[in-house]
Amino acid sequence: MDFIQLDENGNPIEYEDVYSDSSKMPGNNKVPQEDDERQNNDDKKSKKKSKKKKSGLRLIKHLVLICVALALVSALVTGISVATSGYTHKNIESNKYVSFTDKTTSPLVSNILLIGADGEDGGSQRSDTMMLVSIDYAHGTIKLTSFLRDCWVYIPNKDKYAKLNAAYSYGGAQYVNDTIEYNFGIDIDHYVKVDFEMFTEIIDKIGGIDIEVTESEAAFINKTTRYTVESGENVHLDGAKALVYCRIRKLDSDYMRTYRQRKVINAIINKAKKSGMSTIIYAAKEVLPMLETDLNAFEMTLITYTGGFAALTFETDELRIPSDDMMTTGYKGDQWVEIPDLDKCKEALKEFIYPTNIMPQGE
């Protein structure tokens, strides 16, 4: 039976008019409090779950950081082991023939001079290859600059003009370093000198390279060496064949020879990208005993890893100095030489190695 509550005038009270919120009706005054308590309990449970979740995430992050730290320590130990595994360390002095302000440099670029010494004739060695490997960390690019060996330049250590490749026979890496810096205005951070057989070892360690070989190049190799090479856009070469390919001398010109050498370096980099860091470290450990360099053990470790990382992730670009529009050719005595326009060469090198947003120093 329903009871109707009357007001003081005897009229029935309609709760739905007076109490639009049922929580305000007589007898319901405890409902909001119970709902609030239930909501508070739910909020507390949610906060606990959130805290547990955040705590779990923090734990995962800490574990990841620990793993990364352990990996870095392991890599550093391995790298130092690699870097001290028998290579020939030879310091070179600061270039006393050119001031720092006359050379272009930047902390965002590492310039390493690669010298390939040619000693086949058993006489005084000349640098068969002089290639500047510039690691541009600002743009993620490895830049390869070949210097023509017949380039007619001033060799400051001897106070005379000669072909660039004669600098090595006069005074080794020190003279090559000083001559390139003096004539072309580029700061060289370090050098690495190798015999070409090193390339054979590297290429074999990474399982060979794939490279374009023209019909004329294949025919020349097949005719003048004991090796047989096919022509094509994607020819697989082992270390010995790759060495023969990049050392072709009399087929065309020294320009094309340096081009083939850059192609081989690019092919090595591309193969390294497919092989991974472990293969790079393995190959480095195998070939380091063949090197001569001014890098100390710690620097060699850094170069092994930063260079390896660059090889895996960076793009490559290349340049030849001097290019056709930066030189004239002719004879100096009985020697056929390339005479560079040094101003054009310096400007081209600066634009290639140090883009404007790198803000080069020493100018």
TISE-64347 format. One record per residue (C-alpha): chain; y negated, z negated, x negated. Coordinates in pm, 1 decimal. Each point is the difference from the previous one (the first is absolute). Layout:
BEGIN
{chain=A	north=Y	up=Z	east=X};
...
//
This chain:
BEGIN
{chain=A	north=0.0	up=0.0	east=0.0};
{chain=A	north=-339.5	up=100.1	east=-139.5};
{chain=A	north=-290.8	up=-247.6	east=-2.4};
{chain=A	north=-353.8	up=123.9	east=34.1};
{chain=A	north=-277.4	up=-192.4	east=-164.9};
{chain=A	north=-323.6	up=-25.1	east=198.6};
{chain=A	north=-352.2	up=-44.2	east=-120.8};
{chain=A	north=-245.7	up=-264.4	east=136.6};
{chain=A	north=-93.8	up=229.7	east=290.6};
{chain=A	north=365.6	up=52.0	east=96.9};
{chain=A	north=26.0	up=350.8	east=-132.8};
{chain=A	north=311.2	up=100.6	east=-198.3};
{chain=A	north=-46.9	up=51.3	east=-373.8};
{chain=A	north=115.5	up=338.6	east=-127.1};
{chain=A	north=113.4	up=-52.8	east=-355.5};
{chain=A	north=-2.4	up=366.4	east=-84.5};
{chain=A	north=-376.5	up=7.5	east=66.3};
{chain=A	north=-89.9	up=-323.2	east=-172.6};
{chain=A	north=249.6	up=16.8	east=-280.3};
{chain=A	north=19.5	up=358.9	east=-114.8};
{chain=A	north=171.2	up=-132.1	east=-312.9};
{chain=A	north=330.8	up=-161.3	east=106.3};
{chain=A	north=-17.4	up=-226.1	east=-300.3};
{chain=A	north=-289.4	up=-182.2	east=171.3};
{chain=A	north=193.9	up=-78.7	east=319.5};
{chain=A	north=94.6	up=-359.1	east=68.6};
{chain=A	north=330.0	up=-91.4	east=-162.7};
{chain=A	north=-27.4	up=280.0	east=-259.7};
{chain=A	north=-227.1	up=-177.6	east=-243.8};
{chain=A	north=281.6	up=-30.3	east=-262.1};
{chain=A	north=89.4	up=371.2	east=-14.0};
{chain=A	north=-278.9	up=114.9	east=-235.3};
{chain=A	north=82.2	up=-279.0	east=-243.4};
{chain=A	north=368.7	up=96.5	east=-5.2};
{chain=A	north=-93.4	up=367.4	east=-51.0};
{chain=A	north=-234.1	up=-94.7	east=-283.5};
{chain=A	north=270.7	up=-209.1	east=-166.5};
{chain=A	north=250.6	up=284.8	east=39.0};
{chain=A	north=-253.9	up=246.6	east=-145.6};
{chain=A	north=-76.0	up=-235.2	east=-286.2};
{chain=A	north=369.3	up=-33.4	east=-78.0};
{chain=A	north=38.4	up=378.5	east=4.7};
{chain=A	north=-302.8	up=35.5	east=-230.2};
{chain=A	north=144.1	up=-253.5	east=-240.5};
{chain=A	north=334.7	up=180.7	east=-7.1};
{chain=A	north=-180.4	up=331.3	east=-55.4};
{chain=A	north=-204.5	up=-148.7	east=-282.5};
{chain=A	north=314.4	up=-141.1	east=-160.2};
{chain=A	north=166.8	up=339.7	east=19.5};
{chain=A	north=-313.1	up=163.3	east=-141.5};
{chain=A	north=-11.1	up=-250.6	east=-284.7};
{chain=A	north=368.1	up=59.3	east=-73.3};
{chain=A	north=-58.2	up=374.9	east=3.4};
{chain=A	north=-300.6	up=-26.6	east=-232.2};
{chain=A	north=192.6	up=-237.1	east=-225.1};
{chain=A	north=284.4	up=250.5	east=-11.3};
{chain=A	north=-237.1	up=282.2	east=-85.8};
{chain=A	north=-159.4	up=-210.1	east=-273.4};
{chain=A	north=344.3	up=-76.5	east=-139.3};
{chain=A	north=88.8	up=368.9	east=-2.4};
{chain=A	north=-329.1	up=84.5	east=-171.9};
{chain=A	north=61.1	up=-268.2	east=-261.9};
{chain=A	north=351.8	up=129.9	east=-61.3};
{chain=A	north=-132.9	up=355.0	east=-34.9};
{chain=A	north=-266.7	up=-115.7	east=-246.4};
{chain=A	north=260.1	up=-190.6	east=-199.3};
{chain=A	north=224.7	up=305.5	east=-8.5};
{chain=A	north=-290.4	up=220.5	east=-108.2};
{chain=A	north=-98.3	up=-249.9	east=-270.1};
{chain=A	north=358.3	up=-16.9	east=-127.9};
{chain=A	north=19.5	up=378.7	east=2.1};
{chain=A	north=-325.5	up=25.9	east=-195.8};
{chain=A	north=116.0	up=-255.4	east=-254.4};
{chain=A	north=330.6	up=181.1	east=-33.2};
{chain=A	north=-183.6	up=330.8	east=-34.8};
{chain=A	north=-231.0	up=-145.7	east=-264.1};
{chain=A	north=289.9	up=-139.4	east=-202.0};
{chain=A	north=185.5	up=329.3	east=27.7};
{chain=A	north=-316.2	up=191.4	east=-84.1};
{chain=A	north=-65.8	up=-204.2	east=-313.1};
{chain=A	north=361.1	up=53.2	east=-100.4};
{chain=A	north=-47.8	up=373.2	east=53.4};
{chain=A	north=-332.9	up=1.8	east=-180.8};
{chain=A	north=138.5	up=-168.9	east=-311.3};
{chain=A	north=321.7	up=199.3	east=-29.1};
{chain=A	north=-59.1	up=177.2	east=-329.1};
{chain=A	north=-300.3	up=231.5	east=29.0};
{chain=A	north=-230.7	up=53.9	east=-298.2};
{chain=A	north=-327.6	up=-186.7	east=36.9};
{chain=A	north=-293.8	up=139.7	east=-195.6};
{chain=A	north=-359.3	up=-104.4	east=61.7};
{chain=A	north=-288.5	up=242.5	east=-20.1};
{chain=A	north=-352.9	up=-103.4	east=-85.2};
{chain=A	north=-302.9	up=42.8	east=222.7};
{chain=A	north=-159.9	up=340.0	east=-41.3};
{chain=A	north=-281.0	up=-43.5	east=-252.8};
{chain=A	north=-120.0	up=359.4	east=36.7};
{chain=A	north=-125.3	up=-23.2	east=358.2};
{chain=A	north=-173.9	up=-284.2	east=179.2};
{chain=A	north=128.5	up=-155.5	east=320.9};
{chain=A	north=-306.0	up=127.1	east=189.4};
{chain=A	north=92.2	up=358.0	east=-91.1};
{chain=A	north=339.4	up=-28.4	east=168.4};
{chain=A	north=75.4	up=-3.8	east=372.3};
{chain=A	north=223.6	up=-283.8	east=118.8};
{chain=A	north=78.1	up=-205.9	east=309.9};
{chain=A	north=205.2	up=-314.2	east=74.0};
{chain=A	north=156.1	up=190.3	east=290.9};
{chain=A	north=157.9	up=261.8	east=-227.0};
{chain=A	north=254.8	up=-41.0	east=-280.8};
{chain=A	north=7.8	up=282.9	east=-254.4};
{chain=A	north=317.2	up=27.4	east=-207.8};
{chain=A	north=22.7	up=275.9	east=-259.1};
{chain=A	north=348.9	up=149.9	east=-17.9};
{chain=A	north=66.6	up=158.3	east=-340.5};
{chain=A	north=305.7	up=217.1	east=-48.5};
{chain=A	north=54.8	up=48.8	east=-373.2};
{chain=A	north=158.0	up=322.1	east=-122.5};
{chain=A	north=201.3	up=-56.4	east=-313.4};
{chain=A	north=257.0	up=278.1	east=22.6};
{chain=A	north=-107.5	up=170.9	east=-320.4};
{chain=A	north=63.1	up=-314.8	east=-203.9};
{chain=A	north=-352.6	up=3.7	east=-135.8};
{chain=A	north=-312.1	up=-185.8	east=103.2};
{chain=A	north=8.1	up=-69.2	east=369.0};
{chain=A	north=-257.4	up=147.6	east=235.3};
{chain=A	north=-53.3	up=-117.1	east=354.9};
{chain=A	north=173.2	up=264.9	east=205.1};
{chain=A	north=-120.6	up=-159.9	east=323.4};
{chain=A	north=-312.2	up=-201.8	east=73.9};
{chain=A	north=-16.0	up=-103.4	east=363.1};
{chain=A	north=-226.0	up=-264.6	east=150.4};
{chain=A	north=172.7	up=-188.0	east=281.8};
{chain=A	north=-270.2	up=-160.9	east=215.0};
{chain=A	north=107.7	up=-251.9	east=265.5};
{chain=A	north=-276.9	up=-8.0	east=260.0};
{chain=A	north=56.3	up=-320.3	east=196.8};
{chain=A	north=-304.7	up=60.3	east=218.8};
{chain=A	north=142.0	up=318.6	east=152.1};
{chain=A	north=374.0	up=-45.2	east=-56.1};
{chain=A	north=30.0	up=299.8	east=-231.8};
{chain=A	north=168.2	up=75.2	east=-332.5};
{chain=A	north=-206.5	up=261.9	east=-183.0};
{chain=A	north=150.4	up=208.9	east=-279.9};
{chain=A	north=-239.0	up=165.4	east=-246.5};
{chain=A	north=142.9	up=233.6	east=-264.7};
{chain=A	north=-204.3	up=65.8	east=-314.0};
{chain=A	north=69.6	up=337.1	east=-160.7};
{chain=A	north=140.6	up=-49.5	east=-348.9};
{chain=A	north=-186.7	up=302.9	east=-143.3};
{chain=A	north=-333.9	up=-137.5	east=117.4};
{chain=A	north=-253.8	up=19.0	east=-287.0};
{chain=A	north=-160.9	up=-344.3	east=-28.3};
{chain=A	north=-172.1	up=-230.1	east=-244.9};
{chain=A	north=235.7	up=-259.2	east=-149.1};
{chain=A	north=-235.7	up=-286.9	east=-86.0};
{chain=A	north=248.4	up=-190.2	east=-217.6};
{chain=A	north=19.9	up=301.2	east=-236.0};
{chain=A	north=-357.5	up=124.8	east=53.5};
{chain=A	north=123.0	up=353.1	east=65.1};
{chain=A	north=82.5	up=246.5	east=276.0};
{chain=A	north=362.6	up=88.1	east=68.4};
{chain=A	north=244.8	up=59.2	east=280.1};
{chain=A	north=47.6	up=-305.6	east=219.6};
{chain=A	north=370.7	up=-24.5	east=-77.3};
{chain=A	north=-79.1	up=-34.6	east=-372.5};
{chain=A	north=-154.4	up=-342.6	east=63.9};
{chain=A	north=343.0	up=-161.2	east=27.3};
{chain=A	north=116.8	up=139.7	east=-334.2};
{chain=A	north=-318.5	up=-134.2	east=-161.0};
{chain=A	north=25.0	up=-354.4	east=130.1};
{chain=A	north=241.2	up=-49.8	east=288.2};
{chain=A	north=-95.8	up=-139.8	east=338.1};
{chain=A	north=-319.4	up=-158.9	east=-135.4};
{chain=A	north=-146.1	up=339.2	east=-91.6};
{chain=A	north=106.5	up=163.2	east=327.3};
{chain=A	north=-153.7	up=-284.5	east=200.0};
{chain=A	north=-327.6	up=9.9	east=-196.6};
{chain=A	north=-23.8	up=379.5	east=14.9};
{chain=A	north=48.4	up=26.4	east=376.6};
{chain=A	north=-243.0	up=-284.5	east=70.5};
{chain=A	north=-259.0	up=145.3	east=-237.9};
{chain=A	north=11.1	up=355.6	east=132.8};
{chain=A	north=63.5	up=-56.1	east=371.1};
{chain=A	north=-172.6	up=-330.6	east=73.6};
{chain=A	north=294.7	up=-168.5	east=177.6};
{chain=A	north=107.6	up=-354.0	east=-79.0};
{chain=A	north=372.0	up=-29.8	east=-80.8};
{chain=A	north=153.5	up=-338.7	east=77.6};
{chain=A	north=338.7	up=41.6	east=-168.4};
{chain=A	north=229.0	up=258.3	east=-154.2};
{chain=A	north=372.6	up=68.4	east=12.1};
{chain=A	north=157.2	up=226.4	east=-260.6};
{chain=A	north=343.8	up=150.3	east=54.2};
{chain=A	north=229.2	up=265.7	east=-133.8};
{chain=A	north=87.4	up=254.0	east=264.0};
{chain=A	north=359.3	up=-117.4	east=7.1};
{chain=A	north=-131.7	up=-295.2	east=199.4};
{chain=A	north=-48.6	up=232.2	east=295.9};
{chain=A	north=365.6	up=96.5	east=-26.3};
{chain=A	north=100.0	up=-366.0	east=25.0};
{chain=A	north=-233.7	up=-76.4	east=291.3};
{chain=A	north=105.0	up=303.8	east=201.1};
{chain=A	north=368.8	up=-66.4	east=-55.0};
{chain=A	north=-42.9	up=-365.5	east=100.8};
{chain=A	north=-153.5	up=99.7	east=334.0};
{chain=A	north=262.7	up=266.9	east=66.0};
{chain=A	north=-191.3	up=315.1	east=-95.6};
{chain=A	north=-300.4	up=167.3	east=160.5};
{chain=A	north=-57.4	up=286.6	east=242.4};
{chain=A	north=-266.1	up=249.4	east=-100.4};
{chain=A	north=-113.3	up=356.1	east=61.2};
{chain=A	north=113.5	up=241.5	east=-272.6};
{chain=A	north=-129.9	up=356.9	east=-2.3};
{chain=A	north=217.5	up=298.4	east=-83.1};
{chain=A	north=-185.3	up=56.5	east=-327.4};
{chain=A	north=40.2	up=-365.0	east=-101.3};
{chain=A	north=372.4	up=1.4	east=79.4};
{chain=A	north=50.9	up=328.2	east=-187.9};
{chain=A	north=-188.0	up=-133.9	east=-303.2};
{chain=A	north=205.8	up=-320.3	east=-10.6};
{chain=A	north=328.7	up=186.8	east=44.8};
{chain=A	north=-90.7	up=245.5	east=-277.2};
{chain=A	north=-143.2	up=-237.4	east=-260.0};
{chain=A	north=206.3	up=-317.8	east=45.0};
{chain=A	north=361.9	up=-99.9	east=48.9};
{chain=A	north=-74.9	up=-112.0	east=356.9};
{chain=A	north=37.9	up=194.5	east=322.5};
{chain=A	north=-257.0	up=-60.5	east=271.1};
{chain=A	north=-37.1	up=166.1	east=337.2};
{chain=A	north=-331.7	up=94.1	east=157.1};
{chain=A	north=-114.6	up=-131.5	east=336.6};
{chain=A	north=-235.5	up=-235.3	east=181.5};
{chain=A	north=222.6	up=-306.9	east=-29.3};
{chain=A	north=208.9	up=26.3	east=-316.3};
{chain=A	north=181.0	up=-315.0	east=-116.1};
{chain=A	north=-43.2	up=-73.0	east=-371.8};
{chain=A	north=157.9	up=-270.3	east=-210.7};
{chain=A	north=-190.9	up=-156.9	east=-286.9};
{chain=A	north=88.7	up=257.9	east=-264.5};
{chain=A	north=-90.5	up=297.2	east=219.0};
{chain=A	north=-321.6	up=-163.8	east=116.5};
{chain=A	north=-97.8	up=-55.3	east=-363.6};
{chain=A	north=60.6	up=365.5	east=-80.9};
{chain=A	north=-198.7	up=101.7	east=308.9};
{chain=A	north=-312.2	up=-203.2	east=-81.2};
{chain=A	north=2.4	up=111.4	east=-363.4};
{chain=A	north=4.4	up=375.2	east=61.7};
{chain=A	north=-242.6	up=134.4	east=-262.9};
{chain=A	north=-10.7	up=377.3	east=-29.4};
{chain=A	north=53.4	up=121.3	east=355.1};
{chain=A	north=-364.9	up=-1.0	east=104.9};
{chain=A	north=-263.4	up=-244.1	east=-125.8};
{chain=A	north=-73.5	up=-359.3	east=-90.8};
{chain=A	north=-181.0	up=-26.0	east=335.3};
{chain=A	north=325.2	up=64.1	east=182.6};
{chain=A	north=182.9	up=-228.1	east=-238.3};
{chain=A	north=-218.8	up=-296.2	east=92.3};
{chain=A	north=41.9	up=100.7	east=365.5};
{chain=A	north=378.3	up=-18.6	east=-36.8};
{chain=A	north=-28.0	up=-338.8	east=-168.6};
{chain=A	north=-205.4	up=-133.5	east=291.5};
{chain=A	north=257.6	up=145.7	east=239.3};
{chain=A	north=274.6	up=-194.0	east=-176.9};
{chain=A	north=-202.3	up=-324.4	east=12.9};
{chain=A	north=-66.0	up=57.3	east=370.0};
{chain=A	north=369.7	up=65.3	east=58.8};
{chain=A	north=86.6	up=-327.2	east=-175.1};
{chain=A	north=-249.6	up=-186.2	east=219.8};
{chain=A	north=138.0	up=162.8	east=315.7};
{chain=A	north=355.8	up=-88.3	east=-99.6};
{chain=A	north=-109.3	up=-358.3	east=-70.6};
{chain=A	north=-138.9	up=-22.2	east=354.1};
{chain=A	north=344.8	up=79.8	east=134.8};
{chain=A	north=184.5	up=-224.3	east=-246.5};
{chain=A	north=-187.5	up=-328.5	east=48.2};
{chain=A	north=-138.3	up=-271.5	east=-225.9};
{chain=A	north=335.7	up=-118.8	east=-132.0};
{chain=A	north=71.7	up=345.1	east=-143.2};
{chain=A	north=-345.3	up=11.0	east=-159.5};
{chain=A	north=59.2	up=-337.7	east=-168.6};
{chain=A	north=344.8	up=110.3	east=-115.2};
{chain=A	north=-133.3	up=324.1	east=-145.6};
{chain=A	north=-292.1	up=-181.2	east=-165.6};
{chain=A	north=234.1	up=-243.8	east=-169.9};
{chain=A	north=209.4	up=287.5	east=-133.5};
{chain=A	north=-288.1	up=203.9	east=-144.2};
{chain=A	north=-234.1	up=-274.0	east=-124.7};
{chain=A	north=164.4	up=-15.9	east=-344.5};
{chain=A	north=-117.3	up=361.8	east=-51.6};
{chain=A	north=-365.6	up=-84.0	east=58.8};
{chain=A	north=-287.1	up=-72.6	east=-230.1};
{chain=A	north=-296.0	up=-164.2	east=173.5};
{chain=A	north=-290.6	up=-240.5	east=-41.4};
{chain=A	north=104.2	up=-187.0	east=316.7};
{chain=A	north=117.8	up=-356.6	east=-60.3};
{chain=A	north=294.4	up=-152.9	east=187.3};
{chain=A	north=-207.3	up=-136.0	east=288.5};
{chain=A	north=-197.9	up=324.4	east=36.4};
{chain=A	north=322.1	up=199.4	east=-10.9};
{chain=A	north=137.0	up=-218.3	east=280.1};
{chain=A	north=-306.1	up=65.5	east=215.3};
{chain=A	north=9.4	up=372.6	east=-72.5};
{chain=A	north=371.1	up=12.4	east=81.1};
{chain=A	north=-59.6	up=-150.7	east=344.5};
{chain=A	north=-343.3	up=134.8	east=90.9};
{chain=A	north=94.1	up=341.9	east=-135.2};
{chain=A	north=332.2	up=-15.7	east=181.1};
{chain=A	north=-172.1	up=-98.5	east=323.8};
{chain=A	north=-249.8	up=283.4	east=-49.6};
{chain=A	north=282.3	up=247.5	east=-59.6};
{chain=A	north=164.8	up=-108.7	east=324.8};
{chain=A	north=-308.1	up=3.1	east=221.8};
{chain=A	north=-287.7	up=198.3	east=-154.9};
{chain=A	north=-80.8	up=368.4	east=35.6};
{chain=A	north=-36.7	up=215.1	east=-313.9};
{chain=A	north=-270.4	up=239.5	east=-114.9};
{chain=A	north=-46.6	up=198.5	east=-318.9};
{chain=A	north=-253.6	up=166.6	east=-227.1};
{chain=A	north=-3.6	up=205.8	east=-318.1};
{chain=A	north=-268.9	up=-48.8	east=-266.1};
{chain=A	north=-153.4	up=234.6	east=-78.8};
{chain=A	north=57.7	up=232.2	east=296.1};
{chain=A	north=-79.1	up=370.2	east=-25.2};
{chain=A	north=-363.1	up=-40.9	east=105.8};
{chain=A	north=-59.2	up=-280.7	east=-250.3};
{chain=A	north=79.8	up=185.7	east=-322.7};
{chain=A	north=-7.5	up=313.1	east=-207.9};
{chain=A	north=276.9	up=118.7	east=-230.9};
{chain=A	north=-4.4	up=147.5	east=-346.4};
{chain=A	north=93.5	up=-52.0	east=-362.8};
{chain=A	north=-103.7	up=-273.0	east=-238.2};
{chain=A	north=113.3	up=136.9	east=-333.1};
{chain=A	north=352.1	up=119.1	east=66.0};
{chain=A	north=54.3	up=-235.1	east=295.0};
{chain=A	north=-24.3	up=110.9	east=362.2};
{chain=A	north=-171.5	up=-280.1	east=189.1};
{chain=A	north=-159.3	up=-102.1	east=329.5};
{chain=A	north=-363.0	up=-106.1	east=-40.1};
{chain=A	north=-93.9	up=-243.0	east=279.3};
{chain=A	north=-334.0	up=-39.5	east=173.0};
{chain=A	north=-4.7	up=-376.4	east=-45.7};
{chain=A	north=-270.8	up=-66.1	east=258.1};
{chain=A	north=201.0	up=179.3	east=269.1};
{chain=A	north=319.7	up=-175.2	east=-109.7};
{chain=A	north=-163.6	up=-343.2	east=13.9};
{chain=A	north=-140.4	up=64.5	east=346.9};
{chain=A	north=333.4	up=131.9	east=130.1};
{chain=A	north=187.4	up=-302.5	east=-137.5};
{chain=A	north=-250.8	up=-240.7	east=146.7};
{chain=A	north=23.6	up=156.7	east=346.5};
{chain=A	north=380.0	up=18.1	east=-15.9};
{chain=A	north=80.8	up=-346.6	east=-134.6};
{chain=A	north=-299.0	up=-194.2	east=134.1};
{chain=A	north=-106.8	up=105.6	east=350.3};
{chain=A	north=-352.1	up=-110.5	east=88.2};
{chain=A	north=108.6	up=-300.4	east=209.6};
{chain=A	north=188.3	up=-154.0	east=-296.0};
{chain=A	north=-333.0	up=-73.9	east=-170.7};
{chain=A	north=87.3	up=80.5	east=-362.6};
{chain=A	north=-141.5	up=-219.7	east=-273.8};
{chain=A	north=-123.4	up=68.7	east=-348.4};
{chain=A	north=-249.7	up=271.7	east=86.9};
//
